[in-house]
Amino acid sequence: MKANLSIQILPGVQDDREVTRIVDEVIDYIRSTGLHYYVGPSETAIEGDDLHQLMEIAENCMQVAARAGSEKTSAYMKLIWRPKGKVLTIDEKVVRHHQ
């Protein structure tokens, strides 16, 4: 993998159940990309080889949230990119911590 993107989507709605519903739709979209991803309690990590694809996915996450009913959406992202070589994969970073 050449890139990892971690994204937290925060829909601008008051009800926690509505937040969860919108975030679930965003995660369904991420799943549909076919890329390897990991859902954590506060963000979802996605890995791939194409930096542009990951940036497009981030933009699409915002669009999905808007279509799902979020009038205003905040996104917090972390991006790691190594154009030559590889970055650590999601599994290399977290599997040893899972029970």
C-alpha positions as MATLAB code, in Angstrom:
seq = 'MKANLSIQILPGVQDDREVTRIVDEVIDYIRSTGLHYYVGPSETAIEGDDLHQLMEIAENCMQVAARAGSEKTSAYMKLIWRPKGKVLTIDEKVVRHHQ';
ca = [
       0.000    0.000    0.000;
       1.197    3.468   -0.835;
      -1.385    5.458    1.127;
      -3.614    5.361    4.209;
      -6.498    7.720    4.829;
      -8.239    7.969    8.177;
     -11.480    9.914    8.084;
     -13.953   10.935   10.744;
     -17.289   12.236    9.455;
     -19.324   14.392   11.835;
     -22.799   15.117   10.473;
     -24.346   18.403   11.542;
     -27.443   16.919   13.179;
     -28.518   16.962   16.824;
     -29.864   13.456   17.364;
     -27.247   10.766   18.107;
     -29.284    8.119   16.288;
     -29.382   10.327   13.211;
     -25.613   10.821   13.438;
     -25.175    7.054   13.568;
     -27.532    6.502   10.615;
     -25.662    9.001    8.443;
     -22.235    7.671    9.436;
     -23.464    4.136    8.647;
     -24.367    5.311    5.141;
     -20.876    6.764    4.742;
     -19.345    3.469    5.901;
     -21.568    1.580    3.428;
     -20.166    3.818    0.690;
     -16.583    3.142    1.837;
     -17.345   -0.586    1.780;
     -18.612   -0.250   -1.794;
     -15.223    1.068   -2.981;
     -13.715   -2.400   -2.612;
     -10.675   -1.036   -0.778;
      -9.463   -2.489    2.498;
     -10.822   -0.465    5.414;
     -11.140   -0.640    9.182;
     -13.921    0.955   11.205;
     -12.782    2.247   14.570;
     -14.804    3.962   17.281;
     -13.965    7.468   16.058;
     -12.748    7.129   12.472;
     -12.469    4.781    9.545;
      -9.110    3.950    7.984;
      -8.890    3.163    4.275;
      -5.827    2.015    2.381;
      -4.947    2.023   -1.281;
      -2.278    2.647   -3.859;
      -3.818    5.667   -5.574;
      -3.654    8.972   -3.685;
      -6.206   10.564   -6.012;
      -8.673    7.726   -5.414;
      -8.425    8.183   -1.650;
      -8.987   11.935   -1.962;
     -12.004   11.291   -4.182;
     -13.356    8.858   -1.581;
     -12.969   11.560    1.099;
     -14.960   14.003   -1.042;
     -17.600   11.383   -1.772;
     -17.973   10.676    1.965;
     -19.001   14.306    2.400;
     -21.468   14.026   -0.489;
     -22.967   10.823    0.931;
     -23.483   12.523    4.297;
     -25.195   15.468    2.595;
     -27.504   13.200    0.580;
     -28.322   11.328    3.790;
     -29.584   14.524    5.408;
     -26.615   16.307    6.952;
     -26.959   20.033    6.233;
     -23.388   20.652    7.397;
     -20.681   18.007    7.694;
     -17.269   18.236    9.293;
     -14.527   15.808    8.301;
     -11.271   15.218   10.112;
      -8.679   13.390    8.043;
      -5.196   12.013    8.364;
      -3.366   11.012    5.219;
      -0.117    9.109    4.868;
       1.341    8.800    1.373;
       4.589    7.360    0.149;
       4.901    7.736   -3.630;
       7.890    5.394   -3.755;
       7.694    2.402   -1.487;
       5.021    1.347    0.967;
       3.337    2.627    4.106;
       2.411    0.386    7.002;
      -0.911   -1.331    6.356;
      -3.915   -1.133    8.645;
      -3.308   -4.714    9.752;
       0.361   -4.048   10.517;
      -0.684   -1.127   12.707;
      -3.551   -2.599   14.717;
      -3.913   -6.390   14.571;
      -1.479   -7.027   17.420;
      -3.697   -4.889   19.675;
      -6.901   -6.855   19.046;
      -7.959   -9.595   21.406;
];
